[in-house]
Amino acid sequence: MKKLMTISLAAVVVLGGAVAINHSYAQENYETIGIDKAKEAALKKVDGVIESVELENQNGQPVYEVEIDKDQKDYELYIDATTAKIHRVDEKVDDDDDVNSNNISNKTIITEKEAIEIAKTKIDGELHEIELDEDDGRYVYDMEFKTSSGEAEITIDAETKEILELELDDQDD
């Protein structure tokens, strides 16, 4: 029993170390092109409605994943976050109820830029992800920022401009 406990503890320590190393590697400082340029590159390739943009780490390199809705299809574009080169485009049939221009044409919502400005009144950091989503019958912007002390997430009502959620995470937690 002691031997099993020792082996289990060793596995936890090794796996925990691997996760910590991977996390620190993923946080390397790269000079990125920014979300606006990633969206611009994506829309040159697929002219549709951007559903979300997320900065990810793939094979040790920063990559923007841009999701676009067009003509009953979903496109996922993977764009090099340092050069704006499109690495890959995945296409599939749109089988969900995404937010698109047809769904929101009867509503008055703020622009993505306005939502970011509101968020920046509460968060000092770099925007890494933004998504316009429908949540409980209302449209919201969900955003994730990287800050000097960790991460921050904010949800803003796209019609009223109200901040619905604000979560600040410290790296020390």
N, C-alpha and C positions, 0 to 999 in steps of 0.2 A: 504494500500500500504506500509506504514511504517512497519507494522507487517511482511509482506511478505519479505521485504528487510532485516529485522533483522534476520528472520529465515534463509534466504539464506546465509547471512554473517556468521551466527553461523555454518551452515553446512560446509561452506568452511574452517573455522577455525578448526573444528573437523577433517574433512578429511585431511587437510594439516598436522595436528599434527600426525595423524595416519600414513601417508606416511613417515614423518620424523622419527617417532619411528621405523617403519619397516625398513627403510634404515639404520639407525644406528645399529639395531639388525643384519641386514645382513652383516654389516661390521666388526662383531666381529673377533678378531684375533684367528684363528685356525692354528695350525701347520699342513700344508697340505703335502701330499706325492709328489706333483709336477706333472707337465704335463707328463714328461717322464715315471714316474711309472704308471700313469693312462693309458697311451697308452700301456705300456707293459702288464698291467692286462687285458685291453680290447682285445689285440691281442691274448692273451692266450685263450680267450673265443671264439673269432671270428677272424680267420686269413684272413684278407682282406686288403683293402686300406682305411686308415684313411682319412676321409674328413674334420673333424673338432673336436676340443676339446674345451670345455667351462667349466669354473668353475661357478657353480650356487649355490644358497641357496635354499634348499628344506626342508620345515618343520623345519627351524632353523638350519639345518646342511649343511656344505659345501659338494657339490657333483659335480664330473666331469661328464659332458655329452659328451660321445665320439661317433661320428657318423662314421660308417664303411660301405663301399660298398663292396659287395661280391656276385658273381653269380647272377646278376640282382636283388639283394635284398639290401635294406638299413636296417642297424641295428643301434639302439640307445641304448647304454649301459650307465647305471647310476652307477657310482662307488663312494663309500664313499671316500671323499678326505682326510680323516685322517687315514684310515686303508687299502685302496685298495680293500675292499670287494665289489663285484658286487651285487648291490641291485636288478637290473631289466634289462632285455634285451627285447627291442621291435623290432619286425621284420615286414617289409612291402615290397611289390613289388616295385622295383626301377622304377619309372615312370618319371624321369626327366633326364636332361643332366648333370650329375655330372662330376666333374673332377675325372678321374681314370687313371690307368696305360695305358689303351688302347688309351685314348685321347691324352696323352702327350708323347707317345713313340717316336714320330718324332721330339720332341722339346728337347732342352737342357735347363734344368731349375736347379736352385740352390736347395740345400737341405733345409729342414726345419731348420736345425741347422745353416746353413749359413745365412738364412733370419733372424733368431733370433739374431745372432751376429751383423748383420748390424743394426737391430733395436736398440740394446743395445748401439750402438755408439751415439744414439740420445736420448735414454730414459733410465733413471735409475729407475727400478721398477721390479715388479714380473709379469711374463707372466700369464695371466688368460684365454686367448682365442687365438687360431690360426686356420686359415683355408686357404687352397689352393683353389683358385677360378678362374674361367675364367671370365674376365671382358673386354668387347669390343674386343674380339678376342685375348686377351693376358692373360697369367697366372700370378696371383698375390697372394701374401701372405697377408692376412688381420690379424692383431694382435691387441690385447687389453692388456694393462698393467695396473696394479694398482701401483701408485706412492705415495710418501710421501705427495704430494700436491693434489692428486685426481686420475684421470684416464688419460691415453694416448692411442691414436689409431694411427696405422701406416699401410700404404699399400706399399708393396715393389714389384716391377716388378720381377717376378721369372726368367726371362731370362736375363735382363740387369742389375739387382741388383739396379736399380734406385729407390729412395724413391719417390713415387708418391704422397702420402699424409701423413701429420703428424699433429695430432691434440692433443694439451695438454689442459686438463680441470682442473681447480682449484676447490677444494671443496668450496671455498669461493664465487664462481660465482653463 
